[in-house]
């Protein structure tokens, strides 16, 4: 009888833990709203400046490539609307996980669209970048 109760408790704890993890993942996937430029890491501010200037970018083969939005965490747009740019991570030799994703806007120009999203966790969450106070 005690073994059955112990197994039942463990099963209940596993189910509750699974539900809590699922709820947290659901919140995470929606992003965290917006972020002011002043709140971005300095490397992201620099990348945003490069986007406005049209480059040059540290990873020319990757920066400016189409971001597919396959996870649908950004507003739905036609393929090719979003472009991604590397935000270097100090101490990393590779590209790291940080990116800015830029929307093309009405004019099709990411440099002037005003639609920019920051992710520090390789597309799990996004925050819309607020450039104006």
C-alpha positions in Angstrom: 0.0 0.0 0.0 2.8 2.5 0.9 4.5 1.7 -2.4 1.4 2.5 -4.3 1.0 5.9 -2.5 4.6 6.7 -3.1 4.3 6.0 -6.8 1.0 8.0 -7.0 2.7 11.0 -5.3 5.6 10.8 -7.8 3.3 10.6 -10.7 1.3 13.6 -9.4 4.5 15.6 -8.9 5.6 14.8 -12.5 2.3 15.8 -13.9 2.2 19.1 -12.0 5.8 19.8 -13.0 5.1 19.1 -16.6 2.1 21.5 -16.5 4.2 24.2 -15.0 7.0 23.9 -17.5 4.4 23.9 -20.3 2.8 27.1 -19.0 6.2 28.8 -18.7 7.1 27.8 -22.2 3.8 29.2 -23.5 4.5 32.5 -21.9 8.0 32.6 -23.2 7.0 31.9 -26.8 4.8 35.1 -26.8 7.8 37.3 -26.2 8.1 40.0 -23.6 6.5 43.0 -25.3 8.9 45.7 -26.2 12.4 47.0 -25.3 13.8 50.6 -25.6 17.0 51.1 -27.5 18.6 52.3 -24.3 17.8 48.9 -22.7 19.6 46.9 -25.4 23.1 45.6 -24.9 25.7 47.9 -26.6 26.3 45.2 -29.3 22.6 45.3 -30.3 22.6 49.1 -30.5 25.7 48.9 -32.8 23.9 46.2 -35.0 20.8 48.4 -35.2 23.0 51.3 -36.4 24.6 49.1 -39.0 21.1 48.1 -40.2 20.2 51.8 -40.6 23.4 52.4 -42.5 23.1 49.4 -44.7 26.2 47.7 -43.3 29.0 46.6 -43.4 28.0 43.6 -41.3 30.4 41.3 -39.4 28.8 38.1 -41.0 28.1 39.2 -44.6 26.9 35.8 -45.7 24.4 35.5 -42.9 23.5 39.1 -41.9 20.6 40.3 -44.1 19.4 36.8 -44.9 15.7 35.9 -44.9 14.2 35.1 -41.5 11.5 32.5 -42.1 9.4 33.1 -38.9 8.6 29.4 -38.9 7.8 29.4 -35.2 5.3 32.3 -35.9 6.5 34.3 -33.0 6.5 37.5 -35.0 3.5 39.0 -36.8 2.7 36.9 -39.9 4.0 38.3 -43.1 4.9 36.9 -46.6 8.2 35.1 -46.9 11.1 37.4 -47.4 9.5 40.2 -45.3 11.9 39.6 -42.4 15.7 39.8 -42.4 18.0 38.7 -39.6 21.2 40.2 -38.3 23.8 39.0 -35.8 24.3 40.7 -32.5 27.8 39.6 -31.4 28.1 38.1 -28.0 31.4 39.1 -26.1 33.6 36.1 -25.5 32.0 33.9 -28.2 33.8 32.8 -31.3 30.7 31.9 -33.1 27.6 34.0 -33.9 26.0 33.2 -30.6 22.2 33.4 -30.0 21.5 37.1 -30.1 19.8 38.6 -33.2 17.9 41.5 -34.5 15.1 40.7 -37.0 14.0 43.5 -39.2 10.7 43.8 -41.0 10.7 45.3 -44.5 7.8 47.7 -43.8 5.6 49.2 -46.5 8.5 50.4 -48.6 10.4 47.2 -48.5 13.5 48.8 -46.9 14.7 47.3 -43.6 16.9 50.4 -43.0 13.9 52.7 -42.7 11.0 50.3 -41.8 11.1 51.1 -38.0 10.1 47.5 -37.4 12.9 45.7 -35.4 12.8 42.8 -33.0 15.5 41.7 -30.5 16.1 38.1 -29.4 18.7 37.0 -26.9 17.8 33.3 -27.0 17.9 32.4 -30.7 14.3 33.1 -31.7 12.6 31.6 -28.6 11.4 35.1 -27.5 11.3 38.5 -29.2 10.9 42.0 -28.0 9.9 44.8 -30.3 12.6 47.5 -30.3 11.2 51.0 -29.4 13.4 53.6 -31.1 11.3 56.6 -30.0 10.8 57.6 -26.4 
